[in-house]
Amino acid sequence: MNKRFYITTAIDYVNGQPHLGHAYEKVIADVIARSRRSLGQDVFFLTGLDEHGQKVQQAALAEGKKPQVYCDELADVWEKFAKKLALTNDDFIRTTQPRHKEIVQASLAKVNAGGHVYKTTYEGFYSTKEETFLTEKDRRPDGTFDPSYGEVIRLKEDNYFFKLKGEQQWLIDYLEANPSFVQPDNRRNEVLGFLRNNELEDLCISRPVARLNWGIPLPFDENYVTYVWFDALVNYITVPAAQGDDTVPKALGAANSRSPAANGQLWPADVHVIGKDILKFHAVYWPIMLKALGLPLPKQIVVHGWWQKDGQKMSKTTGNVVDPIAVIDEWGLDAFRFYVLRELDIGPDGNWTDAGFRARYSAELANGLGNLVNRSLSMLKRYRNGVVPARSDELAADAAKAVAETRANLEQHQLQSALQTIWSLITRANQYVDQTAPFKLAKDPAQAKRLDEVLYNLAETCRVLAVLLWPFLPGTAEKIYAQLGVKGAPEKFASANWGGLAEGHSIGEPAPLFPRKDV
Ligand code: ME8
């Protein structure tokens, strides 16, 4: 079976409306997926929703709805949101789907049969908000728990535990031997530091039905449902199994009901894109779960930072939020995608300001890219009737440099650097207009050949830019192609090679890409 490039996002809790953080993560994954496709790889991109657990049950209850009804209503909103972001996901998982329940139960049965699970009485602290058991180590020096845990109660309960003790050393060795497993490096060091300085506690993977019934029943004890994180992480292998990759059913000893090899092999994932707050689940619990399941580890976990708004945590209660849908409706999707990827590298935390957004829109999109494309094509239309002159290579070396650098950036998931590289070509081409002054050349018939050269270099640079921009700003890239009168979509990186525009080709109609806004 051929192995496809398999990329996933975190699956979002369906306990509210999508916000900037969710949108940011999905756009990162989409750009990586699109760029890999553009570079010629066979890609499978998965995103979806985390629908079980207490957070969702409580949110449903607060609206007086049955959890499933509540989830179905919101899933519709989230699936529309994925379309609004122009995500090119190949599947959309919801953890309430039967295909997922089947794989979670098969996974639990396998780890149980393998001796990785035991039942015991737990007595201690429990954070309802985070659905997590806390220990003395989680107390702050003054004896209290971090307010992020919400109300912490004392609890005595029989539960099932997944063994983590003793799994520490191989994971440390693995992280040391595979420096790219968790990226960026500071996140990898965070995981290594955690593993070196703490003894792993076994993970409680059940919740008694009497306390929480919104979950997948344990296959070996119907009085319990599965802890939401054990359920959620399994989504990454549910979909490969559902898509006919027999790696997962073989490991789980489950029947493979789908036609194998229909869609190629997905597992192991090539990239899990996640936020910094859920690193431990992905870089510690998930590898240990996979080892117990007899499955290979994902190749890479890419960890992004968190957005704030105006230097403050975004919070619905204070109204300090960025609504991505409102931004997209006002400014367009590509302006949104551009700002989040250009402003914030994958790793550190970022700060959204409306002024910063407008400044980038105006300087880089309207005056930078928009102006270059509009004046290049308008002049070709005006001075040459829209007919492409003979090839000229004056900007070919600049373009080739940008193409090579962008390719290297994309292969390393350096999305911010790729945009900087692409904008250096835009800046170069805008300077070229100013230096060669085609509007002056047009006034002198003796300069006709020189004008031809300039017009070719500008139009061809616009075409190359469309190809480089496509993973980031797909709508804009397609508009540039349409305005150039080039058929098809600029979706193959190989077509960024210089010289694609043929002499005698007639371009389409120029139109502003990013209308200036007087704000
Ligand atoms: O954690 N900035 O779901 P979730 C950037 N269901 N990213 C942010 C953010 C912000 N302000 N706020 C949240 C869950 N995120 C689980 C995941 S995966 C098997 C299960 C990111 O809806 C967050 O870091 O709370 C996470 O990666 C994603 O949004 C979903 O968060």
Residues whose N, C-alpha, C, O or C-beta is under 5 A from the ligand:
A	BS01	ME8	A10 I11 D12 Y13 G21 H22 D50 A232 L233 I274 G275 K276 D277 I278 G305 W306 W307
